[in-house]
Amino acid sequence: MTRIIDQPRYVCALGAMQTVQGIYRGVPILHAGPGCAGKLAAGIAGNNGDSGYISPQVYPCTNVSETEIVFGGEENLRQTIDNALKVIDGDFFIVLSGCTTEIVGDDIATVTREFGDRDKPVIFVETAGFKGTNLEGHEWVIDAIIEQYLAKKPPVEKVKGLVNIWGPVPSYDPFWVGNIRELEALVAELGLTPNIIFGEYRGIAEIDRIPAAEYNLLVAPWVGLKNVKSLQEKFGTPYLHYPTLPIGAFETSRFLRAVGKLAGVDPSKVEGVIGRHEREYYYHIERTSDVFLENRTMSRRFSTVTNAADALAISRFLVNDFGLVPDRQYITDGTPAEHRDAIIQLFKEFQYGIEAEVVFSTDGYQIHNDIRNNDYFGAPLIIGSIYEKKLAEELNGNFLAVSVPFKERLVLSSSYVGYRGGLKLLEDIYTYVLKQFN
């Protein structure tokens, strides 16, 4: 029997177009119906923008109609790719297919390969909406870059200290630019050279450096795990899977020690970096401790309603750094079944033997009813998307939007990652608390 999913927190696999857009001068070419790009961009980034080098409103697109459905759209796609290469000043072109074109059987692989002799690389990814979510599409885009582009290039020598960093998904994480840059800065402080293909002025040059890296670093619970395994197989690059986006002193210090151990960094250097940051971090915590300890309107129990990466990172921060008590944590990103047991285990590894119950659900209606019927022993703190704002108000609780749909805040370069990111997260939570109190 069919079901209606209320308040979905992801879009279809064609949403991987924003992964392509996250690569500087990367150009998505859509073999899909008119309007797909605009609707998907609004569903992912919303009011937070992410127009980038090329806006979703002007992506090259075949604008598939009844004609292509009846007679096939391969010639239309061929012309669209050809014209995009002539008109758009891009460095990397990635063809993405939509539902209708895959249903009618258009061979985008064959058409795309006809452009293999062009000056600019052109590759393809089959991203029909019925095949998966935009998070799976994100992995498929990176796989296509590995298989269709990097694997065909001549072998390169490894560069000592070069580390590819994978983690926040462009646009899907509203803080992706700031989070990626903070990860980059932390790794650089250990004397390593970070290599990231997403964000400002990171593009084809960084993609070309991927095989030369000594290590791959994945900072995410599950998105990207297939990619680092593929890179290990293709280029012999070992990887560290660090499943928690580090927020605050406890997790960031653990992160730095893990990366330092992987890369053979002198432990005294690692501890020097940690000591300097923790000294600053705890200074700010101590000078505002009265606000934290004497505030009677702040919640003591919390739930997250968000993707696996944010749910895990924020929960570990609020428990390990701040001493809050976790209630049910709702993961809404459609996490594939094969990753769920590992994620559940991570929610059992908080400090002090504290554990949190994890609920995997993509249905906001069911989640909200569950929260309404739960006893938080006072006002809850609910961290999620804009969908949870009215729910928090209904329960006289506290609220913070951290994930899509993300409509009430504008994020330019802010980050929740690292020591400074932990302080920023506390600022944002307590800004809401103080507004409620006053």
Number of C-alpha atoms within 10 A of each C-alpha: 2 4 6 8 12 12 16 19 24 21 21 21 28 32 31 31 29 29 23 25 25 28 25 23 22 25 29 28 24 27 32 24 19 14 12 18 24 14 15 22 25 17 20 26 22 19 16 21 16 21 16 16 17 20 16 23 14 10 18 23 25 23 17 20 15 11 9 20 16 9 9 18 25 20 13 16 28 17 13 19 25 14 12 18 22 10 10 14 14 19 18 21 21 23 26 26 28 24 19 20 23 19 11 14 12 20 16 22 13 12 18 20 13 11 17 14 9 10 10 14 18 25 24 24 24 23 29 23 19 13 15 17 21 26 24 22 27 24 20 21 24 21 20 18 19 20 15 18 16 20 15 9 10 6 11 13 9 17 14 13 18 22 27 26 25 23 26 25 24 25 25 27 20 30 23 25 22 20 24 23 20 21 24 19 15 21 21 15 14 23 16 19 19 22 22 23 21 27 18 14 14 17 20 18 14 17 20 14 19 25 26 18 24 21 28 25 21 24 24 23 25 23 23 24 20 14 21 25 16 17 22 15 11 14 19 15 21 17 20 17 20 18 22 25 28 29 30 29 24 19 22 25 21 14 23 21 18 16 21 20 13 14 19 10 16 12 13 9 14 20 16 12 16 21 13 10 18 18 11 12 17 15 12 12 15 11 9 11 13 10 14 14 9 9 14 11 16 23 20 18 21 23 25 29 30 26 26 26 22 25 25 25 21 24 25 27 24 21 20 19 16 15 14 17 18 23 22 19 24 23 26 24 21 19 21 12 8 9 13 18 9 12 20 17 13 18 19 14 13 16 13 9 7 13 19 20 14 23 15 21 19 23 17 19 14 14 21 16 11 11 19 14 8 12 11 21 9 14 19 23 26 24 26 27 23 19 19 20 18 12 18 21 13 10 16 15 22 25 28 22 24 25 24 24 25 24 16 12 12 13 15 14 14 19 24 25 28 26 24 19 21 25 21 18 22 18 12 15 18 20 13 14 21 14 9 14 11 5
